[in-house]
Amino acid sequence: MHAATSAKKQKEYIDKLQAEIDVLQKRIGYDQSAEAIVSRHINLLHRYNEAKDATQILIGRLAASKETTVRQIHIDMDLMDDQ
């Protein structure tokens, strides 16, 4: 906020931010630290990556047995990445 902003507007802005913080805090839980949340997300990402790696190995084996490419298996099974 710059100097021309009234004290009333600043208070309204601060109250709005505090309300947003309260909503977010309720969503994640008051008893969880940021470190615990980050740690949980990292563990979930590791599990996801392991599952994805295993899937790619199986797709590679399927492609080899069908004598085609992994890309073609992705196309055939509608597994193309949207990026």
C-alpha positions in Angstrom: 0.0 0.0 0.0 1.3 3.4 -0.8 1.1 6.5 1.5 -2.1 7.9 0.0 -4.1 4.8 1.1 -6.3 5.6 4.0 -6.0 3.8 7.3 -9.5 2.4 6.8 -8.6 0.9 3.4 -5.5 -0.6 4.8 -7.5 -2.2 7.7 -10.0 -3.6 5.2 -7.2 -5.0 3.1 -5.5 -6.6 6.1 -8.8 -8.1 7.3 -9.4 -9.5 3.9 -6.0 -11.1 3.8 -6.5 -12.5 7.3 -9.8 -14.1 6.3 -8.1 -15.7 3.3 -5.3 -17.0 5.6 -8.0 -18.4 8.0 -9.7 -20.3 5.1 -6.4 -21.7 3.8 -5.4 -22.7 7.4 -8.6 -24.6 7.9 -8.1 -26.4 4.6 -4.6 -27.6 5.5 -5.2 -28.0 9.2 -4.0 -25.9 12.1 -1.7 -28.6 13.4 0.3 -29.2 10.2 3.6 -27.4 9.7 4.7 -26.2 6.3 7.6 -28.7 6.5 5.2 -31.6 7.1 3.0 -30.6 4.1 6.0 -30.3 1.8 7.4 -33.6 3.0 4.1 -35.3 2.3 3.9 -33.9 -1.2 7.4 -34.9 -1.9 6.6 -38.5 -0.8 3.5 -38.5 -3.0 5.6 -37.3 -6.0 8.1 -40.1 -5.4 5.2 -42.7 -5.4 3.7 -41.2 -8.5 7.1 -41.2 -10.3 7.7 -44.9 -9.3 4.3 -45.9 -10.6 4.9 -43.9 -13.8 8.3 -45.5 -14.3 6.8 -49.0 -13.8 4.1 -48.2 -16.3 6.6 -47.0 -18.9 8.6 -50.3 -18.5 5.4 -52.3 -19.1 4.5 -50.2 -22.1 8.0 -50.7 -23.5 7.7 -54.4 -23.1 4.3 -54.3 -24.8 5.7 -52.3 -27.7 8.6 -54.8 -28.1 6.2 -57.8 -28.1 4.0 -56.1 -30.7 7.0 -55.0 -32.7 6.0 -51.4 -32.6 7.1 -48.2 -30.9 6.3 -46.9 -27.4 4.9 -43.8 -29.1 2.5 -45.9 -31.1 1.4 -47.7 -28.0 0.7 -44.4 -26.4 -1.3 -43.3 -29.4 -3.2 -46.6 -29.5 -4.1 -46.5 -25.8 -4.9 -42.7 -25.9 -2.0 -42.0 -23.5 -0.6 -39.0 -25.3 0.6 -36.2 -23.1 -1.4 -33.0 -23.6 1.6 -30.7 -23.1 
